[in-house]
Amino acid sequence: MIMDSENISNECFEQIFHRLDKQSLVNCILTCHRFEQLISNCAFWVEHARVQGIPDVLPSLDWRRASNNKKFGGNGNNEIDVSTFNFDMKRIVLSGRGYSPITPLFVSHFEAARDHTIRGVLRSDDFSIRGPADGIKMEIGSEEGCESHPDVSKCFAFSFTAGAISIFIDLVHSGIDAWVLDHVRPKIRISQKVNHRHDCSARLSFAAQLNYNQTQWIQEIGMRQTAENVNQKRFKSIHKTWQQWTENKWEDFVIEFNDYPSGMRHLTVLNEGQDGMFWAGFYGPKIANIQVQVIMPDTPVVRSFEVDTERCREDDNPNVEEEPGRFGVPLFPRHRRMWAVPPAVARQAEDNDDEEDD
């Protein structure tokens, strides 16, 4: 029996669409004008998120209402043009991230690796892992050499040479609209649990930077120019050193961006660690439960566009190849690196180079 699609109700098609995978749903959008209209409706994506079990990716109901009505707090004199402040519900839901906690994607690579260990360098668009010496190992459980924790089912242990795990997040691609980043500037929270082995000293650097683009990274020497804790608008870092035979309880490390400038589109998170006694094996620091979350204010309020006062030359010319610096590497290389420095530190390095040349 052949049934004409014209005789099938929109509600029936919607129920079918809600049960399709992402690629099939995208294909349906391209099938015909009727399907495109059905799937482009914001209400469809709200229901789709509910059916798929991911309602947390959506902004709150208050924010959706404010966007629909174009009525936000903080704009009493209509100084801010809010006519284009619409949530891209399709992108938010298809991203699977949006305003829900974002979990890094590198875990599956450790699960597939021999002995759950990555040695050498592994890169993708979403992460970069550098595991020199014995590498970086995913340990099942949380009690190997330290106290256990009920919330830690797996962790990542560093070895005796400095290794690094970097995470790259395109905030817009993850479903956060550009107008939200520019005029709401919600809190961006990066959290993780950290620990070390009781029988070995260790050190860990945990850093995060908000970027205009994906190229705002320089090589290892840049990171080592900021050996202390840093708390700037776009760059923050926490450095921790554990001595041998000291308490080894799991701690929460949290970095929050609250007062960052407009124009931010990318976030990079770095963990760099090693043991302090150069022992073979995985006696370095341990990290677990890495999570990134964009937290909207409870009340729909917009703010004026804020210009970044810490802009550096790379922000304006991200693809310009620079001359080598005093360390023999470009201060602002063309390709993204796994090491982060705040713009002010990079600018200071340039100034120092200029003074030496004079």
N, C-alpha and C positions, 0 to 999 in steps of 0.2 A: 504494500500500500504506500503510495506516494502522497505526501501532504504538502500543500502549498504553504510556504513560509508566511504568506500574507494572512493566513488563517490562524497563525500562532500568535498569542498575545505577547505584548512586551514583558509582562510579568513572568511569563514562562521562560522567555529568552534570558531574562535577568537571572533567574534561578540557575539556569545552565551556566551562564557566564561566571557566576560566583564560585563555581566549582572547577573552573579551569586553572591550569598553571599559568605563570606569567607570560610565557612566550605565546601560548595559544590565545590568551586574552588580547595580546597586542595584535596578533594576526586577525582576530575578529574585528578589531577597530578598522582594519584596512579592507574588510570584505565588502561592505556596502554602507550607504549613507545612513540607513536606519540603525545599523549596529553602532556606527560611529556616534550617533546622537545619544543612543541609550548609554553607552559606556562613558561618554564625556560628561555626563551629569554628575555633579558633586555628590548628590545623595546616593548615587550608585556606589561610589568609592567608599563612602562612610559605611554602607551596608556590607560592601565587599570586605572591608577590614574586620568587621564583626564576624562574618561567616568564616574568614580565614583564621580567626583567633588572634588577630594582632591589633586590637583597638587602641593599644597604647601608642601606636605610631602617630596617631592623629593629634592635632592640637585640641585643647579643651573646648567644650561646647561654648563657653563664654567668649573665647577667642574667635571661634567660627562665626558666632553671631555678630561680634564686633566687625569682623571682616565683611560679612554680608551687608550689614547696615552702614558700613563706613563711619562708625562712631567709636572713637578711641579716646581714652583719657589722655591728658597731656597735650591736647590739641584744641583747646577752647577757642582760640582765635583763628583757627584754620590756617595756621602758618605752614603746616605740613600738608602737601598734596597726597591724600590717602586714596585717591580714585583707583590706583593700580594695586592697592594692598589686598591681594587675593591669594588664598592658599591654593597651591597647585596640588590638589588632592590626589590626582592620578600619580604624579611623581612621588608623593609622600608614601602612598600605599605600595606602589611597585618597588620602591627602594627597600621596603621591609625594615627600615630603620626609623626615619622621621624623628619623632620626639620620644621614642622609647630608648632604653639603654642600648648602646652600640657595643657589641662584643667583637674583638679583633678576629680576623679570619685565618690567622697563621696556625691555629691549634691543629687543624687537620693535617698539616704538613709534618708536624712532630709525630702525630699518631701513625702516619704512614712510613716514617723514617725507621731505619734499622736501630734497634735499642732505644727508640724514641729520642734519638740524638741527631742534631744537625751540626755538621762540621763544615767549615768553609763559609761561603756566602750564598745566600738564597734571597732573591729579590722578586717582587711583583709590584703591581700598581698600588697595592694596599699595604705592603709591609716590606721590611728589609731585615734579614737576620744575618749577623756576622758572628760565626762561631769558630774562633781560632783555637789552637792547641787541642784540647779534648772536646771542644765544642760546647753547645748548650743542650741540656737534657731536660726532657719532660718527665718528671717523677710522678707516679701515681700515688695519691695520698699526700699527707702533709707532715708525716712524722719522721722522715729520714734525717737523722742528725739534729732534730729540733722537736719542739712540742707539736702535737697534732692540733688541728682546728676543725670543728664540724662543718664549716663552710668552705673548706679547701679540699677539693677532690683531686686536683692535679696542680702542680706548680712547675716552674722553669728554673733550673739551677745552672749557674755559671761556673766556669772552671778557672784555671790559674792565670790565663791571659785575658785581658779585657775583651769581653764580647758585648754585643749590642743587639737589642731588638727594637726596631723603629716601626711605628705605625703611621700610615698616611691616610687621612680622612678628608675627602672632598665633601664639605658640608652641604653644598647645594645639591650635588649628586645624591647625597644621602637623604634629601627631602626637605632641607631647611631653606625656605625661600630667601632670596637675596634681600628683599625689603625687611624681612625679620632681622637679618644680620646687621643691616644698616640702621634701622630705625627703632628696633626693640632691643637689640643687643642682649639676648637672654644669657643667663648664666651658663657657662660651659664647664662641666665638672669632669675631671679625669681622676679615677680612683683605682687603687689596687692594694693588695696585701703583700707585705714584705717580711722576710725573716732571714736568718742565717744559721749555720751549724754551730752548735755549742763548742765544738772542739777546734774551730779555726776562725781566724779573723777574716773580715771581708769588708768590701766597700761597694756602694751602689750610688749611681747618679740617675735621678728620675727627673726628666725635663719635658716641657711642652711649649710649643710656639704656635701662635696664630699667624697665618700668612695670607698675602694677597694671591699668591700663585704657588706652584709646586716646586719652585727652584730656589727657595730661600734657605739653602743649607750649604755649609762649607765643610771642609774635611776635619779630621780629628783634632788638629791643633786648635781649631776654633772653640771646641767644647772645653778644652783644658785651659782656656783663658778665663773661664768662669768656674773656678774651683770652689766657690762658696755658694750658699743659697741666694737665689736671685728672685726678686718679686717686682716685675715690670708689667706694663699693660699688656704686652704681646708675648712676653717670654717669662716663664717661671721655672725654677728648678729646686729640687730638694736633694741634698747630698748627705749620705749617712755612712759612717764607719763603725763597724763592730769590732771589739777586741776579743781575743780568744778567751774562752771560759766565762763569757758574760751571758746575761739572760737572753733567751732565744724564743720569746713569745712573738706570735704574729702581730704585726702592726698595720694600721691603715695609713697609707700615704695618699693625700688628696691635693690636687692642684685645681684651683677654680679661677676662671676668668670672668670678671664682673664689669670692669670699667674699660673695656677695650675699645678702640676706635672703629668707625664704620669702614666698610670695604673688605673685611676679613672673609675669606672664602675657603681656606684650607687649614687643617690642624695636623700637626705632627707631634707624636709622642715618642720619647726615647727612654729606654732603660739600658744603662751601661754598667756592667759589674764584673768583679773578679775577686778571687780569694786573696788574702793578704799574706799567705805563707808559701805560695808557689808549690802547692801540693798537686800531684797527679790525681785526676778524678774531678768530682764536682763538689768542691768544698766552698764555692763562692756563694754570694747571696741568692735568695730564692724570691721569685715574684709569682703572684697568683691573682686570679679574678680581676684582670684588667678590664675596665669599663669606662665608656665615655657617654655622657648624657647632656643633651641640650635642654635646659629647664626654663620654660616660659614663666613670666610673672603670673601670679594668680589673677591680677586685674589687668585687663587689656589696656595697656598704656604704650604710646609711641613717643619717641624722642627725636630731636633734631639730629641731622647728619653731623657726625663729629669727625673732624679732620685729624689724621694721625700726625702727631708732632714728632714722632721718632722715625719717620720715613728715611730710608737709606737709598743709595743710588740703585741698588738692585731692584727695589720696589718699582721704580719707573722704567727700568730697562732689564727685565728678567732674562732676556735671551742674548744679552751682549756679552761677548767673551772678554774677560778682563785680563790685564797683564798679571804675570805671576807676582805674588807677594814675597815677603822676605823669607818665607819658609819654602819657597820653590813650588808652591801650588797656587792656582788662581784663588783669589779671595772670594770671588763669586763665579763659580764654574757654571757651565751651561746646563749640566745635568743635575738632577736632585741627588743630594748626598744623605747619609744617615746621621750626620752630626748637626746639632743646632746651635746657633748663637743668637743673642738678641741683636736687633739692628744697631743699637747704640754701641755694643762691643765691636761689631764688625766695622762700624764707622771709625771707632777709636783706633782699631788696628791700621786702617788706611791712613789716618792722620799721623800715626807714629812712623809709618813707612815714609810718608812725605817729609817728615822732619829729619829722618836719617838720610834721605836723598839730598836734602839741602846742606 
